């Protein structure tokens, strides 16, 4: 369920992800067991290539009940978003293309009460006004457990890429194909010292590429 798809004419504001405002029009809360089948069916219908079953999603919920959110207006489900909360080993595996994004090994996932090293957007679907509920999800993921974790995602369409760009994501060099990265504002290096650190990063990146070959 690693694809991303979002259709919304209402979501046109180009804000950084962490600057999205919360809204009372759409609720965003962890999916409940009685609505898991509905969300799985919506994802299979709207996201190309997704084949996730209710049982597969339930397994991830058992590992972390706060990893899958539903976006609703009243009782009407307009979408949902699922995350992989990666530990440091999981982040390394993602960047090195050693992480199975369809069925990730549990050793790469942060436990329920562990701080998260990276947030991977596993799947996103939002219909109509459902996308504005992402501000509510972003607010929840500014909590202490997630605060240090940057976001990563792989879009499945041109619309998905445009959507990520609107939220402040950008392609990041990695062995994982078409990986996009959103750096949290408080993790960003001030411009005055960025050049020296960037030079070190380029050197390390080149060394890593040589080792892989």
Secondary structure, 3 states (H helix, E strand, C coil): CCCECCCCCCCCCCCCHHHCCCCCCCEEEECCHHHHHHHHHHHHHHCCCCCCCHHHHHHHHHHCCCCEEEEEECCEEEEEEEEEEECHHHHHHHHCCCCCCCCCCHHHECCCCCCCCEEEEEEEEECHHHHHHHHHHHHHCCCCCCCCCEEEECCCCHHHHHHHHHCCCEECCCCCCCCEEECCHHHCCCHHHHHHHHHHHHHHHHHHHHHHC
